[in-house]
Amino acid sequence: MPSKRRIRWAVLPVGIATAVVLAGCTPTELNGFLPGFQEDGSQATNHTAMVSGLWVNSWIVLLAVGVITWGLILFAAFAYRRRKGQSGLPVQLRYNMPIEIFYTIVPLILVIGFFAFTARDQTILETQTENPDVSITAIGKQWAWDFQYNGEDADNEDAVWTMGVQAVPTASGDVDQAALPTLYLPVNKTVKINLQSRDVIHSFWIIDFLYKKDMYIGRENYWSFTPTREGTYAGKCAELCGEFHSAMLFNVKVVSESEYDDYLASLRAAGNTGDISQAYSRLGNLPGTGATNSEEGK
């Protein structure tokens, strides 16, 4: 059996080599090539690095388990292969308690560990800001998006909004980005988005933010975060919602606070004011509502 000193000398160069390789990685590589990161290490939101860390560390652990498992399989295939002159079945072994305990306990530890870290991070992601700097209602509809920027009034009479239409790809498949519904967010301000649907289940997904949440008709869902880098980000519906699901696209523009205020002022000047959350809803015709097919809410 090799001495502890020999083992240390064997492990040392491996550790140095690993440190050198990691030191040469860009922030994009260190975050598993996930979107949401720039070469300078800046992230899209205050939660992006946490989501990336959970993902990257999980696949590193699983890759290590896979390498060990594949190595043992190959070792057994070569070490215990049938050799020339041998016939019949090899000696059958059973009830090796140490090995059975090992491959029962280790997977259990892994499952508990993954659950614990996932539950911890999900609790942080799902904690809603009580008094956000910005309150927004995002409404999914077949097959576009409406965005309402809520004000101080309890009835949202001072809210401003935009109503979008679905993307129309050209013959080559290109989409006019300027025509897509666009959500404006101020950088470094706490944001709380109320997610609603006008018809079927949709899913609100800003790709670089590394998180998405479902939107249900008749039920409100919320998402709180802080955008930390200015820029334009792509968004889409991540839940199959009908024929033109693939055209349910939108953009997100994270801008300075002054630019954000100017944008809201332009919507107010255009007359886009008031609450639009009930502008259209298929629930308006549910039994007991008293609505008819000719009334608003059809």
C-alpha positions in Angstrom: 0.0 0.0 0.0 1.5 3.4 -1.0 2.4 5.7 1.9 0.5 8.8 2.7 3.5 10.9 1.5 3.3 9.3 -1.9 -0.4 9.9 -2.1 0.1 13.5 -1.2 2.8 13.9 -3.9 0.4 12.3 -6.4 -2.5 14.6 -5.5 -0.5 17.8 -5.4 0.2 18.1 -9.2 -3.4 17.2 -10.0 -4.6 20.0 -7.7 -2.1 22.5 -9.2 -3.2 21.5 -12.7 -6.8 21.9 -11.8 -6.2 25.4 -10.3 -4.3 26.5 -13.4 -7.1 25.3 -15.7 -9.8 27.1 -13.7 -7.8 30.3 -13.5 -7.7 30.4 -17.3 -11.4 30.1 -17.6 -13.6 33.1 -18.6 -16.6 34.0 -16.5 -18.8 32.4 -19.2 -16.9 29.1 -19.0 -16.9 29.2 -15.2 -20.7 29.5 -15.3 -21.2 26.5 -17.5 -21.7 28.6 -20.7 -25.1 29.7 -19.4 -26.5 33.0 -20.7 -26.7 36.0 -18.4 -23.0 36.7 -17.9 -20.5 39.0 -19.6 -16.8 38.6 -20.0 -16.2 41.1 -17.2 -18.1 38.8 -14.8 -21.2 41.0 -14.5 -24.5 39.2 -14.2 -28.0 40.0 -15.4 -29.8 40.0 -12.0 -29.0 39.6 -8.4 -30.0 35.9 -8.6 -28.2 34.9 -11.8 -25.0 33.8 -10.2 -26.8 31.7 -7.6 -28.8 29.8 -10.2 -25.6 29.3 -12.2 -23.8 28.0 -9.1 -26.5 25.4 -8.4 -26.4 24.2 -12.0 -22.6 24.1 -12.5 -21.9 22.5 -9.1 -24.6 19.9 -9.7 -23.3 18.7 -13.0 -19.7 18.7 -11.7 -20.8 16.3 -8.9 -22.8 14.2 -11.3 -19.9 14.1 -13.8 -17.6 12.9 -11.1 -20.1 10.2 -10.1 -20.4 9.2 -13.8 -16.6 9.0 -14.3 -16.2 6.8 -11.3 -19.1 4.6 -12.4 -17.8 4.3 -16.0 -14.3 3.6 -14.6 -15.5 0.7 -12.4 -17.6 -0.7 -15.3 -14.5 -0.7 -17.6 -12.3 -2.1 -14.8 -14.7 -5.0 -14.2 -15.1 -5.7 -17.9 -11.3 -6.0 -18.4 -10.3 -7.5 -15.0 -12.9 -10.2 -15.0 -13.3 -11.0 -18.7 -13.3 -14.6 -19.8 -9.8 -15.7 -20.6 -8.4 -18.3 -22.9 -9.1 -21.8 -21.7 -11.9 -20.7 -19.3 -15.4 -22.2 -19.6 -18.6 -22.1 -17.7 -19.8 -19.3 -15.3 -17.5 -17.4 -13.0 -17.8 -17.7 -9.3 -21.1 -16.1 -8.3 -20.9 -13.6 -5.4 -23.9 -12.2 -3.5 -24.7 -10.3 -0.3 -21.5 -8.2 -0.2 -22.8 -6.0 2.6 -20.1 -3.3 2.6 -20.6 -2.7 -1.2 -24.4 -2.9 -0.9 -24.4 -0.4 2.0 -22.0 1.9 -0.1 -24.2 2.0 -3.2 -27.3 2.6 -1.1 -25.9 5.3 1.2 -24.0 7.3 -1.3 -26.9 7.9 -3.7 -29.1 8.7 -0.7 -26.6 11.4 0.4 -26.4 12.8 -3.1 -30.2 13.0 -3.4 -30.5 14.7 0.0 -27.7 17.1 -0.9 -29.2 18.1 -4.2 -32.6 18.6 -2.5 -31.2 20.7 0.3 -29.3 23.1 -2.0 -32.2 23.3 -4.5 -34.7 24.0 -1.7 -32.4 26.7 -0.2 -31.9 28.5 -3.5 -35.6 28.2 -4.5 -36.6 29.7 -1.2 -34.5 32.7 -2.0 -35.8 33.0 -5.6 -39.4 32.7 -4.4 -39.2 35.2 -1.6 -41.2 38.2 -2.8 -40.2 41.8 -2.1 -42.8 43.5 0.0 -42.1 47.1 -1.0 -40.5 47.0 -4.5 -39.2 50.0 -6.2 -41.1 48.9 -9.3 -44.4 47.0 -9.5 -45.4 45.6 -12.9 -48.2 43.3 -14.2 -47.1 41.1 -17.1 -50.1 39.5 -18.9 -49.7 36.6 -21.3 -52.2 36.1 -24.0 -52.4 34.0 -27.2 -49.9 34.9 -28.6 -48.3 38.1 -27.2 -47.8 40.1 -24.1 -49.2 43.1 -22.3 -47.2 45.1 -19.7 -48.7 47.3 -17.1 -46.5 49.6 -15.0 -48.5 50.0 -11.7 -48.6 53.3 -9.9 -49.3 54.4 -6.3 -53.1 54.3 -6.7 -54.8 51.2 -5.2 -57.1 50.9 -8.2 -54.2 51.4 -10.7 -55.9 54.5 -12.2 -52.4 56.0 -12.5 -50.9 52.9 -14.1 -49.5 53.0 -17.7 -49.3 50.2 -20.1 -48.5 48.7 -23.5 -50.4 46.0 -25.4 -48.4 43.9 -27.7 -49.0 41.7 -30.8 -47.5 38.4 -31.7 -44.3 38.2 -33.8 -44.7 37.8 -37.5 -41.7 36.0 -39.0 -40.7 36.8 -42.6 -40.3 34.1 -45.2 -36.7 33.7 -44.1 -37.7 33.3 -40.5 -36.5 36.7 -39.3 -38.5 38.7 -36.8 -38.7 42.5 -36.6 -37.3 43.0 -33.1 -38.6 46.6 -32.9 -42.2 45.4 -33.3 -42.0 42.9 -30.4 -43.6 43.7 -27.0 -41.0 45.3 -24.8 -40.7 45.4 -21.1 -38.7 48.2 -19.6 -36.9 47.8 -16.2 -34.7 50.2 -14.3 -31.3 48.9 -13.4 -30.4 48.2 -9.8 -34.0 48.7 -8.6 -36.1 46.0 -6.9 -38.8 44.7 -9.3 -41.9 42.7 -8.5 -43.8 41.3 -11.4 -47.4 40.1 -11.1 -47.7 37.3 -13.7 -51.2 36.8 -15.2 -52.8 35.0 -18.1 -55.8 36.1 -20.2 -56.5 32.6 -21.6 -54.4 29.5 -21.2 -51.3 28.6 -19.3 -48.2 30.5 -20.4 -44.7 30.7 -19.0 -42.8 34.0 -18.5 -39.1 33.4 -19.4 -36.4 35.9 -19.7 -33.6 33.7 -21.0 -30.6 35.6 -19.5 -32.2 35.8 -16.1 -32.1 32.0 -15.8 -35.6 31.7 -14.4 -39.1 31.2 -15.6 -42.5 31.1 -14.0 -45.9 29.9 -15.2 -48.9 32.2 -15.7 -52.4 30.9 -15.0 -55.8 32.3 -15.8 -57.6 33.2 -12.7 -54.5 32.9 -10.5 -51.8 35.4 -9.8 -48.1 34.5 -9.6 -45.2 36.7 -8.6 -41.5 37.1 -9.3 -39.2 39.5 -7.5 -35.6 40.3 -8.5 -33.2 43.2 -9.2 -31.8 43.7 -12.7 -28.1 44.6 -12.3 -26.9 45.2 -15.8 -28.2 47.5 -18.6 -29.0 45.9 -21.9 -31.6 44.2 -24.1 -32.6 40.7 -23.3 -34.8 38.2 -25.2 -37.9 36.7 -23.6 -40.4 34.1 -24.8 -43.3 31.9 -23.6 -41.9 28.6 -22.4 -45.2 26.7 -22.1 -46.8 25.2 -25.2 -49.9 27.4 -25.5 -51.3 26.9 -29.0 -50.7 27.2 -32.7 -48.5 30.3 -32.6 -46.6 29.6 -29.4 -43.3 30.0 -31.1 -44.3 33.6 -32.1 -45.0 34.6 -28.5 -41.8 36.6 -28.1 -40.9 39.8 -26.2 -37.8 41.9 -25.3 -36.7 43.3 -22.0 -34.7 46.5 -21.8 -32.9 47.3 -18.6 -32.2 51.0 -18.6 -31.2 53.8 -16.3 -33.7 55.1 -13.9 -34.1 58.4 -15.8 -34.6 56.6 -19.1 -37.2 54.4 -17.4 -39.1 57.4 -16.0 -39.0 59.0 -19.5 -40.5 55.9 -21.0 -43.4 55.8 -18.5 -44.0 59.5 -19.2 -44.2 58.8 -22.9 -46.9 56.1 -22.3 -48.8 58.6 -20.1 -48.6 61.2 -22.8 -49.9 58.8 -25.3 -53.0 58.2 -23.2 -52.1 54.6 -22.2 -53.3 54.9 -18.6 -55.6 52.9 -16.3 -55.9 49.3 -15.3 -55.9 46.7 -18.2 -55.7 43.6 -16.1 -59.4 42.8 -16.8 -59.5 44.2 -20.3 -60.1 40.7 -21.6 -60.5 37.4 -19.8 -62.1 34.1 -20.8 -63.2 33.7 -17.2 -65.8 36.5 -17.9 -68.2 33.9 -19.4 -67.9 31.4 -16.6 -71.3 30.3 -15.1 -72.5 32.6 -12.4 -70.7 35.7 -13.6 -73.9 37.0 -15.3 -71.9 37.9 -18.4 -73.4 37.4 -21.9 -71.5 36.8 -25.1 -71.9 40.4 -26.1 -70.5 41.8 -22.9 -67.0 42.8 -22.2 -65.0 39.8 -20.9 -66.1 37.5 -23.7 
